[in-house]
Amino acid sequence: MKKWTALLTSAALVLSLAACGTGGSGETPESASGEPDQSAAAVESRGLFVLDRGGAVDLSQEENLSERETYLIHVYDIIPDTAKNVDMSRFNSDYTVQVNGVNAYDSCTTYGGEALNSFLLSSGYGLDRELGTVFAGDEPIRAASAFRINTNDVSGDMTVEFSIAGSDLYNCDMTFEGGEIQTIRCFDEIFNLEDNPREHQLASTLYARAKAVNSGLNYFSNHGGIGDSAAVLASTVTVLSAASYEVSCGLSSSGALVLYDFASGDSANALEVNQEEVASAAAKVFPELADQAKTLLEQGKLWVERTEQCAGGGTVTQEMQQAAYDSGVALGTAANAIIAYFEQA
């Protein structure tokens, strides 16, 4: 997938780097020669998050996740070396956590369930096993590792040791305790680590919106189109929700579009979204998708209006049918382009 690179200046990095192996407040350790160990500063934690199993995300149908498990997600920056290219490990067993000094878990980042996968893809963060080569001199890479952990591991005084192995300069151990581990009710809350959380949150809804639009259009075309009132209702509701309302950046574990109030993290009753705000956020966070985002948001409403008009039982002209068709083509093209962008290897 497309790797999102954090736009951090060299000055900011010097001030903010946290040494890998010491958690969020450690100092850069010294090498055997007494000089600062530069490899220890090659991974900077941005936040460790545990998902509240009783929160706003329904995980009851999440594939491979038992009712006794939840997700732990670590977001961190990979800082490229000035001279050396480094190949990151492609083995999930090289990205691990040990919780409370007892239970060890390997990364499940690239084979989680629908809710986890849709969030990770939509976030734009690099996925641990898919990072590939970190090229010297590049901008920092914001990456994520996810783990399935026992819900009984979670407490106010839990400890987590995050480790990377098999990755040369980026091999490290990083320890977190108590208040350094943040509990979240929905995946969207992770974006609070960003300088512009609302913008990143809105831009990251593009993937879920596009998936829902694609699903609605496919259902419409495969179930009789305007000739089937049930197909019209189901598809137009789906497309209108995706184009017009507040949604989470991730889907539910059943693959359905989820409505969330970004501010509270609670389920919402079809809150109207500011489409211009979403389009603007997309242009800033994912500039390659600026045109497709604008089309998805604008044509979604138009397609619904024109399709309902054609299915309303009154006189339907060829011009009305053509207008609905054109909106559908534009909408589907934009949705497919957005999906391909986030899903590409």
N, C-alpha and C positions, 0 to 999 in steps of 0.2 A: 504494500500500500504506500501511498505517498507519505513521506516522512515530513512531519511538521518541525521546522527548526526555529527555536526561540531566538528572537532578534535582541540579543543582549550585547551591550558594548563592552569593550575590554576593561574599561574603568569600573563598570558595574560588577563585572565578574571578580575583579580583584577584591572588591569590598564585600561581596556576598558569598563567595565560595565557602562551603562547609566541608570539612575534611571527611572523605569516605572512611567509615570505620569508627566515627565518633558521634554519630547522630547529628542532630540539628545545631548543636552548640559547641562542637569540639574545635580543637586547633589542629593545624597541619602538623603531623608528626615529623620527627627528624629521621633521616636515613642513618645507616651505620657510620657514615662519615661525619655526622653532625649537621649536614646540610638538610634543608627542607625536602621531604620526599614529594616530588611533584606528581607522581602517579596517584598519591593519596587524595589529591584535589581534582582528579579527573572525572569523578562522579559527584554531582551535587544534588542532595535530596531536595525536592520541592514540596513533598508532603506524603504522609502515610495515612490511608483512610480505610476504615472498616464499615461496611454497609450494615445498617440496622435491619435485621431480618424482619422486624415488625414495622418497618417504616413504610414509605410511600410506594415502593416497588414490589409488585407481586412476583415472587420467585417460585410459586407453587408448581409451575410447569417448566422450570428451568432445567434443561438437559444436563445430566451428569452432576447436578447439585442436589444432595439429599436434604431432607427437611431439618437435619441437624447441622447444616453447613451454611456459611455465608461467604461473602467475598472480602478479601483484603487487597487493596490496590496501592502500589507505590509508584509515585510519579517522580522522575528525576531527570537531571540534565547530564548528558554525556558531553564532556568538553574535549574536542579534538586536540591532539598533540600538534605542536608547531612543525614537527618534521616527520613523524612516523605514522603511516597508515596502519590501522588495527582492525582485524576481523573479529567481530563479536561472535560469541558462541551461538550456535543454532540448536542447542540442546536445552530442553526445558529443565533438566536436572542441574543445569549450571546457574539457574536463577532460583534461589531458594529463600525461605524464611524459616526461622526456628522461633516458635512462640512459647513464651514463659519458660524458656530453657529446656523444653521437653519435646514438644511436638514439631516435627519438621515437615515442610510442604514444598513441593516443586511447583514451578510456574504452570498455570493453566491459561496463560494469556491468549494463546492462539487456538484454543479449543474449548472455550467456555460455552455457556448456553446463549440463547438468543438475546437476552437482556444485556449480558456482559459484552458479547461480541458487537452488538449494535452501538453500545456506548463507546467502546474502544475504537471502532472504525470511525465513528462520527467525530470523535475528539480531535483527530488529526495527529495524535501522539504516535511516536514510533513504538512498535511492538517488539519486546525484547528479542525473541528468536528471529525476527525479520529485519533487524537493524543492519545486518550485513557488514560492509566495510565502513569504518569511520575514517574519512579521509582527512589527512593532516591539513591544517589551515582553514578548515570549513567552520561555519557557524555552529554553535552548540545544538545538540539534538535533544529535544524533549521526548522522553521515552516513558513507558509504563510497563509494569509487571503486575500480574494479578494472580491471586492464590485462593483456592478453596480451603477454608479453615473451619474447625469445629466451633460452633457458636458458644460452647462452654469455655473456650479459651478466652473469650472476650470479657474483660472486666476493667475497672477504673485503674488498676495497677498492673495491667498486663505489660509484658515486654516483648519486643520483636527484634530479632537480628536478621537483617536482610543481607544476602551475599550474592556476589557475582563471581563466577569462576570460568576458566577457559577462554578468557578475553584479554590476556596480556595486560596492558596498562590499566584496564578497567576492572581487574580482579579486586574485590574489596569486601569488607564486612562493615555493616553500619547498624548501630544499635539505637532503638527507640524505646522510651519508657513513658508510661502513664499519659500525661497531658500532651506529649508529642504525637500521640496517635489520635486522629480525629474520627469521631463517629458521624456518619452521614445517613440521611433518610432517603436520599435519591442520588443517583450518579452525578446529576447536574451540579451538586454542591462542590464537587472537586474543582470546578472552575473558579472558585474563590481564590485559588492560588495564582490566578492570572492577574496581570495589571489591569485588564479590562474584562472582568468576569461576565458581565451582562452581554457584551459584544461576542465573546467567545461562545457563550452559552447559546445565543440566538443563532450564530453562524453554524454551530454544530447540530442544530435541528434540521439542517438541510437533508441529511441522509435519511432520517426517519420520515420527513415529509415526502421525499422522493419515493421511498419504498411504499408508503401508503398510497400515493398518487398512482404509482405503477400497478399496485394491487387493485385499486378501484377501477382503473381503465381496463385492465384485463378481465375483471369480473363483468364489466359492462359489455365488452365485446364477445365474451364467451357464453353469456346468458340471455341472448335475445335482443340486446340493445334497447332502443326506445319502444320496441314492441312488448317488452316485459316490464310491468310496473314495479315489480319487486327488484329487478336488476337496476332499474333507474334509481330507486330509492337508496339501495345499498351503496351503489357506486358514487352517487352524488353526495351522500352524507360523508363518505370516506374522503373524497377529494376536497370537499369544502372544509372539513376538519383540518386536513393537511395544509391547505392554503391560507386559512383564515384565523386559526386559533392558536393559543399557547399550547405547545407540546413539549415533551421531554426530548432531550437529545438522543435517548435510547428508546428502543421498543420494549414492550412487555415480554415476559418469557414465552408467551404464546405467539409472539410476532405481531401483535396488534399495536396500533398507534395509541399512545398514552397521553392524556391531558394532565399537565401539571401547572400549578402556580409556581413560577420560578422563585418568587420571594419567600414563600412558606414551605415549599417542597411538598405540599399536600395536593391531593387530587382536586382538580378544578372542574367547574361546570362550563365548559366551552367559552373560556375567556377570549375575547377578541384580541388578536395580536396586531401591533402596528406593523403593517407590511413594509412600509418604507424603512422602519428601524431594522427589520430583519434583513432586507436587501442591502442596507448600508453596512451592517455588521458582516454579512457574507463577503462583501467587496473588500473589507479590510482584513479579515482573517483568512479567507480563501479567495484571493483576487481572481484566480483562474475560473471561478464559478460565478462571477458577478452577473453575467448576462443570463446564465441558466437559472440563477436564483430569482432574478427579476421576472423572467418568463413564468417560472413555476408559480410564483405568488399571484401574478396578474391573471394568467390564463386559467388558473384553477377556478376562480370565481366565475370567469366568463364562460368556461365550459359547462359549469353547473347551471348557470342561468339559461344558456342556449339549449342545453339538453332538456331541461325541465320545460322550456317553452315548446320544444318539438314534441314532447311526450304529454303535453297538457290536454290533448283532446280537441283542440281547435284546429283551424286551418293551418297546415304546415306547408310553407313554400319551399321551393328548391334553394332559395337564398338562405332561408333559416337553417336548412339541413347542412348546407355548405359551410355556414358560419360555425355551426357546432362541430363539424368535422375538422375544420381548420384549427379551432381551439384545441381539440383533442390531439391532433398531430403535434402541434407546438408544445403542448403540455407533456405528452409522452416522450418527445425528443429531449426536452429539458430534464425530465426525471431520469431517463436512462443515462444521460451524460453525467449527472450528479452521482448516481449509483456507481457508475464505472470509475469515477474519480476516487471515491472513497474505498472501493473494493479492489482496485488494481494492486498488483503485487509490487 
